[in-house]
Amino acid sequence: QVQLVESGGGSVQAGGSLRLSCAASGYSYRPYCMGWFRQSPGKGREEVAAISSSSIYSDTFNTYYSDSVKGRFTISQDNAKNTLHLQMNSLKAEDTDMYYCAASLVSYGGRRCSLPEFGYWGQGTQVTVSS
């Protein structure tokens, strides 16, 4: 059973940094897509950053960022440790949200996965940025 466990959330002042981590386990091959999403109560889940790969054997992948975080956030993965990271710099109050890690074990040829195509989700970690 695939499990995704997020960590690294917390409270920080505007302009500060946080690094989120997602420990993945329970799968027999590397996910084709992994991503970070965020959601506030009463709002839809928004993709923050994601990666996609056309091959489970490749160490190369495509990265995607929402316009609101481009240049401030960096997504990366440590394949040896089955961990996905999100480095968040220059945090703003509007980045306050619950952040979720997600994965897809279905191949879409390396293209960007859409939200419904992420079949596995973590429980989330709260990020609070005070202005």
C-alpha positions as a Markdown table, in Angstrom:
| # | Residue | x | y | z |
|---|---|---|---|---|
| 1 | Gln | 0.0 | 0.0 | 0.0 |
| 2 | Val | 1.4 | 3.3 | -1.1 |
| 3 | Gln | 2.0 | 5.8 | 1.8 |
| 4 | Leu | 3.0 | 9.4 | 1.6 |
| 5 | Val | 4.0 | 11.2 | 4.8 |
| 6 | Glu | 4.6 | 14.9 | 4.8 |
| 7 | Ser | 6.8 | 16.8 | 7.2 |
| 8 | Gly | 8.5 | 20.1 | 7.6 |
| 9 | Gly | 5.5 | 22.4 | 7.9 |
| 10 | Gly | 5.3 | 25.1 | 10.6 |
| 11 | Ser | 5.0 | 28.8 | 11.3 |
| 12 | Val | 7.4 | 31.3 | 9.8 |
| 13 | Gln | 7.5 | 35.1 | 9.3 |
| 14 | Ala | 7.1 | 36.5 | 5.8 |
| 15 | Gly | 10.3 | 36.4 | 3.9 |
| 16 | Gly | 11.4 | 33.2 | 5.7 |
| 17 | Ser | 11.9 | 29.7 | 4.4 |
| 18 | Leu | 10.6 | 26.2 | 5.0 |
| 19 | Arg | 11.5 | 22.9 | 3.5 |
| 20 | Leu | 8.8 | 20.3 | 3.1 |
| 21 | Ser | 9.5 | 16.6 | 2.7 |
| 22 | Cys | 7.4 | 13.7 | 1.6 |
| 23 | Ala | 8.5 | 10.2 | 2.5 |
| 24 | Ala | 7.1 | 7.7 | 0.1 |
| 25 | Ser | 6.8 | 4.0 | 0.6 |
| 26 | Gly | 4.8 | 0.9 | -0.4 |
| 27 | Tyr | 5.3 | 0.9 | -4.1 |
| 28 | Ser | 7.2 | -1.5 | -6.3 |
| 29 | Tyr | 8.3 | 1.1 | -8.8 |
| 30 | Arg | 8.9 | 4.9 | -8.8 |
| 31 | Pro | 5.9 | 7.1 | -9.4 |
| 32 | Tyr | 5.6 | 8.7 | -12.8 |
| 33 | Cys | 4.3 | 11.9 | -11.3 |
| 34 | Met | 4.7 | 13.5 | -7.9 |
| 35 | Gly | 3.6 | 16.8 | -6.7 |
| 36 | Trp | 2.8 | 19.3 | -4.0 |
| 37 | Phe | -0.6 | 20.8 | -3.7 |
| 38 | Arg | -2.1 | 23.2 | -1.2 |
| 39 | Gln | -5.7 | 23.9 | 0.0 |
| 40 | Ser | -7.5 | 26.3 | 2.2 |
| 41 | Pro | -10.8 | 25.5 | 3.9 |
| 42 | Gly | -13.6 | 26.1 | 1.4 |
| 43 | Lys | -11.3 | 26.3 | -1.6 |
| 44 | Gly | -10.2 | 23.8 | -4.2 |
| 45 | Arg | -6.8 | 22.1 | -4.1 |
| 46 | Glu | -4.2 | 24.0 | -6.1 |
| 47 | Glu | -1.1 | 22.5 | -7.6 |
| 48 | Val | 2.1 | 24.2 | -6.3 |
| 49 | Ala | 4.8 | 22.2 | -8.0 |
| 50 | Ala | 5.1 | 18.9 | -9.7 |
| 51 | Ile | 7.5 | 16.6 | -11.5 |
| 52 | Ser | 6.8 | 14.0 | -14.2 |
| 53 | Ser | 9.0 | 11.4 | -15.8 |
| 54 | Ser | 8.4 | 9.1 | -18.8 |
| 55 | Ser | 10.3 | 6.2 | -17.3 |
| 56 | Ile | 10.6 | 4.8 | -13.8 |
| 57 | Tyr | 14.2 | 4.0 | -14.6 |
| 58 | Ser | 15.2 | 7.6 | -15.5 |
| 59 | Asp | 16.7 | 10.1 | -13.1 |
| 60 | Thr | 15.6 | 13.0 | -15.3 |
| 61 | Phe | 12.2 | 14.6 | -14.9 |
| 62 | Asn | 10.2 | 17.6 | -15.9 |
| 63 | Thr | 9.3 | 20.2 | -13.3 |
| 64 | Tyr | 6.3 | 22.4 | -13.2 |
| 65 | Tyr | 5.4 | 25.4 | -10.9 |
| 66 | Ser | 2.3 | 27.5 | -10.4 |
| 67 | Asp | 2.9 | 31.2 | -11.4 |
| 68 | Ser | 2.4 | 32.2 | -7.8 |
| 69 | Val | 5.4 | 30.3 | -6.6 |
| 70 | Lys | 7.7 | 30.3 | -9.6 |
| 71 | Gly | 11.1 | 31.6 | -8.6 |
| 72 | Arg | 10.5 | 31.1 | -4.9 |
| 73 | Phe | 9.8 | 27.4 | -4.6 |
| 74 | Thr | 11.9 | 24.5 | -5.8 |
| 75 | Ile | 10.7 | 20.9 | -6.1 |
| 76 | Ser | 13.3 | 18.1 | -6.0 |
| 77 | Gln | 13.4 | 14.4 | -5.3 |
| 78 | Asp | 15.9 | 12.0 | -3.7 |
| 79 | Asn | 15.3 | 8.7 | -5.4 |
| 80 | Ala | 17.7 | 6.9 | -3.1 |
| 81 | Lys | 15.6 | 7.9 | -0.1 |
| 82 | Asn | 12.2 | 7.9 | -1.9 |
| 83 | Thr | 11.6 | 11.4 | -0.7 |
| 84 | Leu | 10.1 | 14.4 | -2.4 |
| 85 | His | 11.1 | 17.9 | -1.2 |
| 86 | Leu | 9.7 | 21.4 | -1.6 |
| 87 | Gln | 12.1 | 24.2 | -0.7 |
| 88 | Met | 10.0 | 27.3 | -0.1 |
| 89 | Asn | 11.8 | 30.7 | 0.1 |
| 90 | Ser | 10.6 | 34.2 | 0.3 |
| 91 | Leu | 7.4 | 33.0 | 1.9 |
| 92 | Lys | 4.4 | 35.3 | 1.8 |
| 93 | Ala | 1.3 | 35.4 | 4.0 |
| 94 | Glu | -0.8 | 34.1 | 1.0 |
| 95 | Asp | 1.3 | 30.9 | 1.0 |
| 96 | Thr | -0.4 | 29.9 | 4.3 |
| 97 | Asp | -2.2 | 26.7 | 3.6 |
| 98 | Met | -2.3 | 23.0 | 4.2 |
| 99 | Tyr | 0.2 | 21.4 | 1.9 |
| 100 | Tyr | -0.2 | 17.9 | 0.5 |
| 101 | Cys | 2.1 | 15.5 | -1.3 |
| 102 | Ala | 0.7 | 13.4 | -4.1 |
| 103 | Ala | 1.8 | 10.6 | -6.5 |
| 104 | Ser | 0.7 | 8.8 | -9.6 |
| 105 | Leu | 1.8 | 5.3 | -10.5 |
| 106 | Val | 0.2 | 5.6 | -13.9 |
| 107 | Ser | 2.4 | 6.5 | -16.9 |
| 108 | Tyr | 1.2 | 9.4 | -19.0 |
| 109 | Gly | 4.2 | 9.5 | -21.3 |
| 110 | Gly | 6.1 | 12.0 | -19.2 |
| 111 | Arg | 3.5 | 14.8 | -19.6 |
| 112 | Arg | 2.3 | 16.8 | -16.7 |
| 113 | Cys | -0.3 | 14.9 | -14.6 |
| 114 | Ser | -3.5 | 16.6 | -13.8 |
| 115 | Leu | -5.0 | 16.7 | -10.3 |
| 116 | Pro | -7.4 | 13.8 | -10.8 |
| 117 | Glu | -4.6 | 11.7 | -12.1 |
| 118 | Phe | -2.8 | 11.7 | -8.8 |
| 119 | Gly | -4.1 | 8.6 | -7.1 |
| 120 | Tyr | -2.2 | 8.7 | -3.8 |
| 121 | Trp | -2.2 | 11.5 | -1.3 |
| 122 | Gly | -0.6 | 12.3 | 2.1 |
| 123 | Gln | -2.3 | 13.7 | 5.1 |
| 124 | Gly | -0.9 | 17.1 | 4.7 |
| 125 | Thr | 1.3 | 19.5 | 6.7 |
| 126 | Gln | 0.3 | 23.0 | 7.7 |
| 127 | Val | 2.3 | 26.0 | 6.6 |
| 128 | Thr | 1.5 | 29.3 | 8.3 |
| 129 | Val | 3.2 | 32.5 | 7.2 |
| 130 | Ser | 2.7 | 35.6 | 9.3 |
| 131 | Ser | 3.1 | 39.1 | 7.9 |
